[in-house]
Amino acid sequence: MLYTQEKFQTDILGLVTKHNIPYMEAIVMLCTEKSVDVEDIMGLITPFLKDKLFVEGQRAGMLKREPSVLEHF
């Protein structure tokens, strides 16, 4: 099945909601179910999903937090 960005995002959101799991886990789960390498879906990641993954990465300590505007005052 060929995926569009919209269909991919909808399926990921469905998995996140249904299983109460992080976005990254939902992406890995969908790729496993469809027998697709995670690296092959990079073009399907929407800006919305990218933002969600970024926040998850920050919260998990995998990505450096961006300084807050208030930290400059």
Backbone as CSV, one residue per row, in Angstrom:
resi,resn,N_x,N_y,N_z,CA_x,CA_y,CA_z,C_x,C_y,C_z
1,MET,0.839,-1.182,0.000,0.000,0.000,0.000,0.882,1.243,0.000
2,LEU,0.600,2.156,-0.872,1.316,3.415,-0.907,0.679,4.380,0.083
3,TYR,1.529,5.044,0.823,1.058,5.989,1.821,1.261,7.411,1.356
4,THR,0.309,8.266,1.685,0.493,9.701,1.565,0.871,10.199,2.952
5,GLN,1.357,11.414,3.041,1.677,11.978,4.351,0.437,12.031,5.232
6,GLU,-0.687,12.382,4.647,-1.928,12.512,5.416,-2.369,11.156,5.976
7,LYS,-2.324,10.120,5.145,-2.728,8.777,5.579,-1.774,8.258,6.656
8,PHE,-0.476,8.487,6.456,0.512,8.052,7.433,0.262,8.737,8.774
9,GLN,0.051,10.047,8.749,-0.204,10.785,9.980,-1.477,10.285,10.663
10,THR,-2.520,10.058,9.899,-3.780,9.563,10.460,-3.582,8.210,11.130
11,ASP,-2.853,7.318,10.480,-2.603,5.997,11.060,-1.758,6.090,12.329
12,ILE,-0.760,6.971,12.331,0.078,7.146,13.519,-0.755,7.715,14.666
13,LEU,-1.556,8.725,14.387,-2.411,9.306,15.427,-3.375,8.267,15.982
14,GLY,-3.883,7.413,15.125,-4.776,6.346,15.572,-4.082,5.387,16.526
15,LEU,-2.843,5.016,16.212,-2.090,4.110,17.089,-1.755,4.774,18.419
16,VAL,-1.364,6.049,18.370,-1.035,6.782,19.597,-2.253,6.831,20.514
17,THR,-3.390,7.126,19.943,-4.625,7.229,20.724,-5.094,5.864,21.224
18,LYS,-5.127,4.894,20.352,-5.640,3.563,20.694,-4.791,2.864,21.750
19,HIS,-3.463,2.951,21.602,-2.571,2.203,22.497,-1.909,3.066,23.572
20,ASN,-2.198,4.377,23.532,-1.610,5.308,24.503,-0.085,5.164,24.536
21,ILE,0.528,5.280,23.364,1.963,5.110,23.221,2.574,6.376,22.618
22,PRO,3.884,6.557,22.766,4.543,7.712,22.151,4.525,7.621,20.619
23,TYR,4.716,8.756,19.985,4.693,8.815,18.523,5.778,7.940,17.907
24,MET,6.980,7.970,18.478,8.071,7.163,17.929,7.719,5.676,17.977
25,GLU,7.142,5.247,19.075,6.742,3.843,19.192,5.666,3.494,18.169
26,ALA,4.738,4.419,17.939,3.682,4.184,16.949,4.267,4.061,15.545
27,ILE,5.264,4.872,15.241,5.902,4.800,13.920,6.603,3.460,13.743
28,VAL,7.333,3.042,14.765,8.027,1.748,14.692,7.012,0.615,14.580
29,MET,5.921,0.706,15.332,4.880,-0.322,15.295,4.273,-0.427,13.902
30,LEU,3.946,0.711,13.298,3.334,0.704,11.972,4.312,0.145,10.937
31,CYS,5.571,0.553,11.037,6.578,0.046,10.098,6.744,-1.466,10.237
32,THR,6.717,-1.956,11.455,6.834,-3.392,11.695,5.637,-4.135,11.112
33,GLU,4.437,-3.601,11.359,3.220,-4.233,10.836,3.217,-4.283,9.308
34,LYS,3.756,-3.238,8.682,3.739,-3.140,7.216,5.028,-3.673,6.579
35,SER,5.946,-4.178,7.411,7.244,-4.686,6.937,7.998,-3.641,6.121
36,VAL,8.073,-2.433,6.667,8.762,-1.322,6.030,9.892,-0.878,6.956
37,ASP,11.052,-0.590,6.374,12.172,-0.088,7.155,11.855,1.337,7.608
38,VAL,12.137,1.628,8.865,11.849,2.956,9.413,12.516,4.050,8.580
39,GLU,13.690,3.794,8.082,14.402,4.790,7.276,13.671,5.116,5.972
40,ASP,12.814,4.231,5.515,12.104,4.433,4.254,10.880,5.343,4.383
41,ILE,10.521,5.732,5.581,9.308,6.542,5.760,9.613,8.016,6.045
42,MET,10.859,8.401,5.956,11.236,9.780,6.285,10.441,10.812,5.478
43,GLY,10.137,10.522,4.248,9.372,11.442,3.416,7.910,11.557,3.814
44,LEU,7.460,10.672,4.686,6.058,10.689,5.130,5.855,11.460,6.432
45,ILE,6.954,11.862,7.060,6.849,12.571,8.337,6.388,14.002,8.068
46,THR,5.211,14.338,8.575,4.642,15.676,8.394,5.266,16.637,9.406
47,PRO,5.135,17.932,9.182,5.625,18.890,10.184,5.005,18.662,11.562
48,PHE,3.740,18.286,11.600,3.072,17.987,12.871,3.767,16.836,13.584
49,LEU,4.021,15.734,12.863,4.689,14.586,13.466,6.117,14.928,13.861
50,LYS,6.793,15.705,13.040,8.159,16.118,13.352,8.185,16.889,14.669
51,ASP,7.246,17.790,14.859,7.164,18.545,16.114,6.909,17.625,17.303
52,LYS,6.010,16.672,17.139,5.707,15.729,18.220,6.935,14.892,18.568
53,LEU,7.648,14.422,17.551,8.854,13.626,17.774,9.940,14.458,18.450
54,PHE,10.051,15.721,18.072,11.036,16.613,18.678,10.762,16.798,20.162
55,VAL,9.510,17.043,20.504,9.133,17.225,21.913,9.386,15.937,22.695
56,GLU,9.032,14.792,22.130,9.296,13.519,22.801,10.792,13.328,23.035
57,GLY,11.590,13.679,22.038,13.040,13.556,22.168,13.599,14.465,23.246
58,GLN,13.075,15.671,23.331,13.504,16.596,24.378,13.137,16.061,25.758
59,ARG,11.927,15.606,25.904,11.464,15.101,27.205,12.236,13.866,27.648
60,ALA,12.674,13.075,26.675,13.432,11.861,26.989,14.919,12.155,27.190
61,GLY,15.311,13.413,26.993,16.698,13.789,27.161,17.581,13.396,25.987
62,MET,16.969,13.053,24.859,17.738,12.661,23.680,18.110,13.856,22.815
63,LEU,17.411,14.969,22.993,17.685,16.180,22.228,17.887,17.343,23.192
64,LYS,18.770,18.225,22.822,19.035,19.399,23.639,17.809,20.309,23.620
65,ARG,17.455,20.793,24.780,16.323,21.715,24.869,16.728,23.072,24.331
66,GLU,15.816,23.686,23.619,16.064,25.037,23.122,15.867,26.002,24.274
67,PRO,16.720,27.013,24.381,16.552,27.965,25.487,15.245,28.727,25.360
68,SER,14.632,28.938,26.472,13.373,29.686,26.525,13.664,31.164,26.329
69,VAL,12.696,31.883,25.811,12.829,33.321,25.639,13.063,33.985,26.992
70,LEU,12.431,33.474,28.040,12.560,34.064,29.373,13.965,33.899,29.948
71,GLU,14.729,32.930,29.476,16.076,32.722,29.982,17.008,33.852,29.601
72,HIS,16.637,34.672,28.642,17.474,35.772,28.182,17.284,37.036,28.996
73,PHE,16.341,37.057,29.920,16.077,38.262,30.720,16.542,38.081,32.137
